[in-house]
Amino acid sequence: MRASFGLGLVVVAVASTAFAHKPTVTTFTYNHDIFPIFEAKCGSCHRSGGVAPMSLLTYKEAFPWGVSIKNEVLDLAMPPWFADERYGEFKHGAGLSAKEMDTIVDWCLGGSPEGETPVGTSPSSYVNWPLGEPELILMMPSPMVLDAATSETIQELTFETGLAEPVYLRALDFQPGAPNIVRSATITIRFGGRKQTIATWIPGQTPEALPEGRGRLIPVEAEVGLELHYKKTWLDEGSSVEDRSAVAIYLHDEDPGQLVETVEVTSTSAHTLEADAELVALLPRVDGDIEAVVAEVVRPDGSRERLLRLYHPNSEWPRKYWLVKPIALPAGSRVEVTATAPEGATPVVLVDLIS
């Protein structure tokens, strides 16, 4: 759940007296009903040392934020999963189900009782490299210092890969050095005068490998680019914070046989497939106040399938949406993007295709 919780609130987070008189009119309790949801859907950000300005992983930490939690949930703003559940099946869905939303809101409005058998978790339960030990780790050569006077900034840097021969990428991951200030990361591959975005990271995102037998070619001359969005919460305002993040690269032992390529589709430039392909993931990139973004495919027979619809996407939370099952597209299929957006705004959807 995002860092905006509580911004603008005047209520002091003290539970002992200010809320002692609040009647309990809900059967849901934090320990039995709320904690499992917070741990699964919010805990990677809302934990001690995380990017969010408060932890929600104990009752005492979560209780004072009931009003803000309720508002964020009802606004569909948190957790930052903007995909319309009616279209597409995606891995690692971070959105709340209708039942989870109802449970949280009922608990927030019904007195927010703690319940019996206290529960909790610790940051140690979050694994650094969920996909295992990578073949290559690209570490920032020196720390980036976000000084006391700077609240938000974007930094770009480039890594030389030092490859002696071409390799085939099967997965990427990212580890923030200072989780409390790294809001997002974008990873690119640069070679032959081209720059291609191949991955994004936001707090709590589960890394995903390409389907078995598929890979992405990284030529010898390629460089890896990293764009980092830093943003302090009120906990770090006025303080100097250092970050030294790392990119993990996972490789195939040999040519996997099928290669993935990324094509860029906008509302003004559809993409027509020249050969049969499989669509495995979509990465929307938005900027500004956009109401909705829709990606669709039109097959040669004229049939149309909606691949993804984002509702009020937030540019601060870029996410790649991995399909549960790749979609087979025949040659001649056309991928289109439409958007409900202010004049001049052109959302981009990067489409991963395997041919």
Secondary structure as the mmCIF struct_conf table of DSSP 4:
data_model
#
loop_
_struct_conf.conf_type_id
_struct_conf.id
_struct_conf.beg_label_comp_id
_struct_conf.beg_label_asym_id
_struct_conf.beg_label_seq_id
_struct_conf.end_label_comp_id
_struct_conf.end_label_asym_id
_struct_conf.end_label_seq_id
TURN_TY1_P TURN_TY1_P1 ALA A 3 GLY A 8
TURN_TY1_P TURN_TY1_P2 SER A 16 HIS A 21
BEND BEND1 THR A 27 THR A 27
HELX_RH_PI_P HELX_RH_PI_P1 TYR A 30 ILE A 34
HELX_RH_AL_P HELX_RH_AL_P1 PHE A 35 LYS A 41
TURN_TY1_P TURN_TY1_P3 CYS A 42 CYS A 45
BEND BEND2 HIS A 46 ARG A 47
TURN_TY1_P TURN_TY1_P4 SER A 48 GLY A 49
BEND BEND3 GLY A 50 MET A 54
BEND BEND4 LEU A 57 THR A 58
HELX_RH_AL_P HELX_RH_AL_P2 TYR A 59 ALA A 62
HELX_RH_3T_P HELX_RH_3T_P1 PHE A 63 TRP A 65
HELX_RH_AL_P HELX_RH_AL_P3 GLY A 66 LEU A 74
TURN_TY1_P TURN_TY1_P5 ASP A 75 LEU A 76
BEND BEND5 MET A 78 PRO A 80
STRN STRN1 ALA A 83 ALA A 83
TURN_TY1_P TURN_TY1_P6 GLU A 85 ARG A 86
BEND BEND6 TYR A 87 TYR A 87
STRN STRN2 PHE A 90 PHE A 90
TURN_TY1_P TURN_TY1_P7 LYS A 91 HIS A 92
BEND BEND7 GLY A 95 GLY A 95
HELX_LH_PP_P HELX_LH_PP_P1 LEU A 96 SER A 97
HELX_RH_AL_P HELX_RH_AL_P4 ALA A 98 LEU A 109
TURN_TY1_P TURN_TY1_P8 GLY A 110 GLY A 111
BEND BEND8 GLU A 116 THR A 117
HELX_RH_3T_P HELX_RH_3T_P2 PRO A 123 SER A 125
BEND BEND9 TYR A 126 TYR A 126
BEND BEND10 ASN A 128 ASN A 128
TURN_TY1_P TURN_TY1_P9 PRO A 130 LEU A 131
BEND BEND11 GLU A 133 GLU A 133
BEND BEND12 GLU A 135 GLU A 135
STRN STRN3 LEU A 136 MET A 139
BEND BEND13 PRO A 141 SER A 142
HELX_LH_PP_P HELX_LH_PP_P2 PRO A 143 PRO A 143
STRN STRN4 MET A 144 LEU A 146
TURN_TY1_P TURN_TY1_P10 ALA A 148 ALA A 149
STRN STRN5 GLU A 152 GLU A 160
BEND BEND14 ALA A 164 GLU A 165
STRN STRN6 VAL A 167 GLN A 175
BEND BEND15 GLY A 177 ALA A 178
TURN_TY1_P TURN_TY1_P11 PRO A 179 ILE A 181
STRN STRN7 VAL A 182 PHE A 191
TURN_TY1_P TURN_TY1_P12 GLY A 192 GLY A 193
STRN STRN8 ARG A 194 TRP A 201
TURN_TY1_P TURN_TY1_P13 PRO A 203 GLY A 204
HELX_LH_PP_P HELX_LH_PP_P3 GLN A 205 PRO A 207
HELX_LH_PP_P HELX_LH_PP_P4 ALA A 209 PRO A 211
TURN_TY1_P TURN_TY1_P14 GLU A 212 GLY A 213
STRN STRN9 ARG A 214 ILE A 218
TURN_TY1_P TURN_TY1_P15 VAL A 220 GLU A 221
STRN STRN10 GLU A 223 LYS A 231
TURN_TY1_P TURN_TY1_P16 TRP A 234 GLY A 238
BEND BEND16 SER A 239 SER A 239
STRN STRN11 VAL A 241 ASP A 243
STRN STRN12 ALA A 246 LEU A 251
BEND BEND17 ASP A 253 GLU A 254
BEND BEND18 GLY A 257 GLY A 257
STRN STRN13 GLN A 258 THR A 266
TURN_TY1_P TURN_TY1_P17 SER A 267 THR A 268
STRN STRN14 SER A 269 SER A 269
STRN STRN15 HIS A 271 THR A 272
BEND BEND19 GLU A 274 ALA A 275
STRN STRN16 ALA A 277 ARG A 285
BEND BEND20 GLY A 288 GLY A 288
STRN STRN17 ALA A 292 VAL A 298
TURN_TY1_P TURN_TY1_P18 PRO A 300 ASP A 301
BEND BEND21 GLY A 302 GLY A 302
STRN STRN18 ARG A 304 TYR A 311
BEND BEND22 HIS A 312 HIS A 312
TURN_TY1_P TURN_TY1_P19 SER A 315 GLU A 316
BEND BEND23 TRP A 317 TRP A 317
STRN STRN19 TYR A 321 LEU A 329
TURN_TY1_P TURN_TY1_P20 ALA A 331 GLY A 332
STRN STRN20 ARG A 334 THR A 340
TURN_TY1_P TURN_TY1_P21 GLU A 343 GLY A 344
STRN STRN21 VAL A 348 ILE A 354
#
